[in-house]
Amino acid sequence: MREDHSHSATAVPMPVLDLAVRAGCELTYECADEVPALVTFKPRHDTYQSIRQESVEFHPDLFATEFEDDHGNIVYRLVLKPGTNLLRFDSIVMVPSEREDFAHLDEPIPPHLLPASLLRYTLPTRYCDSDKLLDFAWDHFGKEPHGLARVRAICDWVHRNIEYRTGSGSPNISAHDVIERRYGVCRDLAHCAVALCRTFNIPARYVSGYVPDIGCTDPGTPMDFHAYMEVFLGGRWQVFDARFNTPRTGRIRISAGYDAVNSAFTTLYGAAALTGFDVWSYQVDPEDVRVGDPVDLSKRLCGTPEIRFHETHAHGAHPPLEASLIHSKAD
């Protein structure tokens, strides 16, 4: 995603992208008629993630065009056909073995000094209704030091007080609603954290990504897209996750925006039934696993408390970068 550097950021060491993650998804929709759709499942290159191989497929012979939205997300526009439609993305992405909090900064920026393009991330939105949470936020977090300590206190509270309940998601509830009912899915926890940060004029955006279990014990649950947030401190965006509330390694950002509306994996302009949903995100040896191979979790290197490195890393060599693009879209 394009970063705004009009406010100077404190310099941090550039991370080494020394781990390989296979990340992707396969979505199947059944339609009775043609249905226009937007699809957002492809990450983009940035400082913390580099796509080494990728494959994008739309079947049957779906014509798609790619564009970048006003949040910097990569979006495909296409029309689903009557019958079965398969949308598939697969990739090998290089990520750093550093924990994502290795360069957290405690430098809040007052609104009058924020880059103009970031002011929008301080305002209430449909799902992050910070205007309804002002009294609640100041009662609970008003005594916290402004900046990193306040953001962490918000994430701690959401993590402890909003129960993660699988299958409880709804497109009709906002952060205010979730705080009142005290349970939700990862998108709900992210909306709460984003909204509460915005009550203190801290720019915060909702993010969707692939999150492998690098340095974490495999929870044994099906893989899925994951929602979290980024806040703008110290002149750059920094990751926080109220759902897990522990810094991760190898997180891959797909998209970001005001709230879940800007980060939906599909936006449908008509009736379409999601009949197949599969997401994968796991560390691999890039010499042993390639895009297009069957998804094989027996080859995963993650899922344990220890971070394991692939053989090419152990020998101090990195394979040359390459790209494999197989798709049915028009450039």
MOCORNOR-V393742 format. One record per residue. RES is the residue in three letters. PHI is phi in degrees with one decimal (NA if undefined). OMEGA is omega in whole degrees, -180 to 180 (none if undefined). D_CENTER is the distance of its C-alpha to the mean C-alpha in whole Angstrom. Layout:
# MOCORNOR-V393742
res:phi:omega:d_center
RES:PHI:OMEGA:D_CENTER
RES:PHI:OMEGA:D_CENTER
This chain:
# MOCORNOR-V393742
res:phi:omega:d_center
MET:NA:180:11
ARG:-65.1:-180:15
GLU:-96.6:178:16
ASP:-98.3:-177:18
HIS:-112.1:-180:21
SER:-70.7:168:24
HIS:-105.4:-173:24
SER:-63.6:179:25
ALA:-96.7:175:22
THR:-66.2:-177:24
ALA:-67.8:174:24
VAL:-131.7:178:22
PRO:-59.8:175:23
MET:-71.1:-179:21
PRO:-71.8:174:19
VAL:-86.2:-180:20
LEU:-87.4:-169:18
ASP:-112.8:176:20
LEU:-121.0:178:18
ALA:-110.2:179:17
VAL:-122.1:170:14
ARG:-88.5:-176:15
ALA:-134.3:178:12
GLY:177.5:-179:13
CYS:-159.5:174:14
GLU:-135.8:-177:17
LEU:-119.0:179:17
THR:-122.0:179:21
TYR:-121.8:173:22
GLU:-107.9:-177:26
CYS:-128.8:174:28
ALA:-89.0:-180:31
ASP:-133.9:174:31
GLU:-66.6:-178:29
VAL:-134.2:174:26
PRO:-61.9:-177:24
ALA:-149.6:169:20
LEU:-113.9:-177:17
VAL:-126.7:-180:14
THR:-129.1:180:11
PHE:-137.4:-176:10
LYS:-103.5:174:11
PRO:-71.8:175:9
ARG:-126.1:179:11
HIS:-66.2:166:13
ASP:-155.0:-176:13
THR:-60.7:-172:15
TYR:-108.2:179:13
GLN:-155.8:-179:12
SER:-132.0:-178:15
ILE:-77.5:-178:15
ARG:-87.7:174:19
GLN:-141.2:175:19
GLU:-154.5:176:18
SER:-142.0:178:19
VAL:-123.4:-177:18
GLU:-131.9:174:21
PHE:-130.6:-178:22
HIS:-124.2:4:25
PRO:-92.9:175:28
ASP:51.4:-179:28
LEU:-85.6:177:26
PHE:-80.2:-178:26
ALA:-134.1:173:23
THR:-119.6:-177:22
GLU:-109.6:174:19
PHE:-145.4:177:18
GLU:-107.9:-179:16
ASP:-80.8:-173:16
ASP:-77.7:171:17
HIS:-103.0:179:13
GLY:85.9:-180:13
ASN:-83.8:176:11
ILE:-87.7:-175:13
VAL:-126.5:174:14
TYR:-104.9:176:17
ARG:-112.9:-179:20
LEU:-154.9:177:22
VAL:-122.1:176:25
LEU:-69.6:-178:25
LYS:-99.2:173:28
PRO:-57.0:-178:31
GLY:106.8:-176:30
THR:-94.6:178:27
ASN:-125.0:-180:24
LEU:-117.0:179:22
LEU:-118.5:-174:19
ARG:-137.8:173:17
PHE:-128.3:178:15
ASP:-141.4:-177:16
SER:-159.2:165:15
ILE:-115.6:-175:16
VAL:-119.1:177:14
MET:-87.3:-178:16
VAL:-135.5:179:14
PRO:-81.1:176:16
SER:-83.5:175:18
GLU:-69.6:170:18
ARG:-67.1:-172:16
GLU:-67.7:178:13
ASP:-95.2:-176:16
PHE:-63.0:-178:18
ALA:-129.9:175:19
HIS:-61.9:-179:18
LEU:-119.8:179:20
ASP:-107.4:-178:22
GLU:-134.0:177:23
PRO:-65.1:-178:23
ILE:-116.0:-179:24
PRO:-64.1:-175:26
PRO:-54.1:-176:25
HIS:-72.1:177:28
LEU:-109.3:179:27
LEU:-69.5:170:24
PRO:-54.7:-176:23
ALA:-56.7:-177:24
SER:-69.4:-178:20
LEU:-98.7:-179:19
LEU:-59.4:-179:21
ARG:-61.9:-179:19
TYR:-84.6:173:16
THR:-104.4:-172:19
LEU:-99.7:177:20
PRO:-68.6:176:20
THR:-133.7:-175:19
ARG:-52.1:-176:19
TYR:-97.4:177:17
CYS:-109.9:-172:17
ASP:-84.1:-177:20
SER:-61.9:180:21
ASP:-63.5:179:25
LYS:-85.8:-173:26
LEU:-115.6:-175:24
LEU:-59.8:-178:26
ASP:-63.7:179:29
PHE:-59.1:-177:27
ALA:-63.4:-179:25
TRP:-69.7:177:28
ASP:-65.3:-174:30
HIS:-92.5:-172:27
PHE:-128.5:-176:26
GLY:-64.3:-179:28
LYS:-89.6:179:30
GLU:-76.2:174:27
PRO:-57.7:-177:27
HIS:-69.8:179:25
GLY:118.9:-173:22
LEU:-59.6:-179:21
ALA:-62.8:180:23
ARG:-70.0:178:22
VAL:-61.8:179:18
ARG:-65.5:178:19
ALA:-64.2:177:21
ILE:-63.0:180:19
CYS:-63.0:178:17
ASP:-59.9:-178:20
TRP:-63.9:-180:21
VAL:-60.6:-179:18
HIS:-62.0:-176:18
ARG:-80.8:-169:22
ASN:-109.5:177:23
ILE:-107.2:-178:20
GLU:-68.3:173:20
TYR:-79.8:-175:18
ARG:-127.6:-178:19
THR:-57.5:176:18
GLY:81.9:-177:19
SER:-95.1:-177:20
GLY:-67.6:178:17
SER:-149.5:177:19
PRO:-77.7:-173:18
ASN:-108.8:-177:21
ILE:-118.3:-178:20
SER:-109.2:178:19
ALA:-57.8:179:18
HIS:-58.9:179:22
ASP:-63.2:-177:23
VAL:-64.9:179:20
ILE:-63.9:177:22
GLU:-72.5:-176:25
ARG:-89.7:172:25
ARG:70.8:170:23
TYR:-157.4:-180:21
GLY:174.2:175:18
VAL:-104.0:-173:14
CYS:-59.5:179:11
ARG:-65.0:179:10
ASP:-68.5:178:14
LEU:-64.1:178:13
ALA:-64.8:178:11
HIS:-59.6:180:13
CYS:-62.4:-178:16
ALA:-63.8:179:15
VAL:-61.2:-177:14
ALA:-61.6:-179:17
LEU:-67.3:175:19
CYS:-63.5:-178:18
ARG:-66.5:178:19
THR:-63.1:179:22
PHE:-103.4:179:23
ASN:63.1:173:22
ILE:-91.9:179:19
PRO:-59.1:-179:17
ALA:-140.9:179:13
ARG:-131.7:178:10
TYR:-78.9:-177:8
VAL:-132.8:173:4
SER:-118.7:-178:3
GLY:-158.6:171:2
TYR:-96.1:-177:6
VAL:-127.1:177:8
PRO:-74.1:180:12
ASP:-93.4:178:14
ILE:-82.2:-177:16
GLY:74.7:-179:18
CYS:-131.8:176:18
THR:-70.0:179:20
ASP:-57.9:-179:19
PRO:-74.4:178:19
GLY:79.9:179:21
THR:-101.5:179:18
PRO:-59.9:178:17
MET:-71.9:-176:13
ASP:-155.1:166:11
PHE:-66.0:-179:7
HIS:-128.3:-180:6
ALA:-107.8:178:6
TYR:-151.3:-180:6
MET:-140.3:170:8
GLU:-126.2:175:9
VAL:-118.6:-177:13
PHE:-97.5:178:16
LEU:-134.7:176:18
GLY:64.0:178:21
GLY:84.7:177:20
ARG:-154.9:180:16
TRP:-78.3:-179:13
GLN:-130.8:-171:12
VAL:-87.0:172:10
PHE:-141.2:-174:11
ASP:-139.2:-178:10
ALA:-70.3:-180:13
ARG:-67.6:180:13
PHE:-90.6:177:14
ASN:58.3:175:15
THR:-137.1:179:15
PRO:-56.7:-177:14
ARG:-108.8:174:12
THR:-120.9:173:13
GLY:86.9:178:11
ARG:-63.7:-179:8
ILE:-118.2:-179:6
ARG:-79.3:174:4
ILE:-95.2:-173:5
SER:-155.2:179:6
ALA:-149.5:179:7
GLY:177.1:-179:10
TYR:-60.9:-179:13
ASP:-161.5:-174:12
ALA:-62.2:179:11
VAL:-58.8:-177:13
ASN:-82.3:-175:11
SER:-125.8:177:8
ALA:-67.0:179:10
PHE:-68.8:169:11
THR:-139.2:171:14
THR:-119.2:-172:16
LEU:-107.3:178:20
TYR:-107.3:-178:23
GLY:157.2:-176:25
ALA:-90.5:176:26
ALA:-148.6:-179:24
ALA:-97.1:176:24
LEU:-79.9:-176:21
THR:-107.0:177:23
GLY:-145.3:-177:21
PHE:-147.5:-179:17
ASP:-140.9:179:16
VAL:-126.3:175:13
TRP:-133.4:180:14
SER:-161.2:-177:12
TYR:-153.4:-178:15
GLN:-74.0:-178:17
VAL:-139.2:167:20
ASP:-89.2:-175:23
PRO:-66.8:175:22
GLU:-83.9:-175:26
ASP:-105.4:-176:26
VAL:-126.4:180:23
ARG:-130.6:174:23
VAL:-57.9:-178:21
GLY:99.5:174:23
ASP:-66.3:172:24
PRO:-59.3:175:24
VAL:-67.6:-172:21
ASP:-133.0:-177:23
LEU:-70.9:175:22
SER:-69.1:180:25
LYS:-99.4:-179:24
ARG:-72.7:178:21
LEU:-102.3:-178:21
CYS:-103.0:-179:19
GLY:95.5:178:19
THR:-128.0:-180:22
PRO:-65.1:179:22
GLU:-94.3:175:23
ILE:-84.3:180:21
ARG:-105.9:-180:23
PHE:-106.9:180:23
HIS:-75.8:-173:24
GLU:-61.3:-179:28
THR:-62.5:176:28
HIS:-67.2:-177:26
ALA:-62.4:180:29
HIS:-92.9:175:31
GLY:76.2:-179:30
ALA:-121.0:177:29
HIS:-121.9:178:26
PRO:-62.5:179:27
PRO:-64.3:177:27
LEU:-68.1:177:24
GLU:-152.3:179:24
ALA:-133.4:176:22
SER:-124.7:-175:23
LEU:-115.6:-179:22
ILE:-123.9:-177:24
HIS:-159.1:179:23
SER:-121.5:180:25
LYS:-103.2:174:24
ALA:-92.0:178:26
ASP:-74.5:none:25
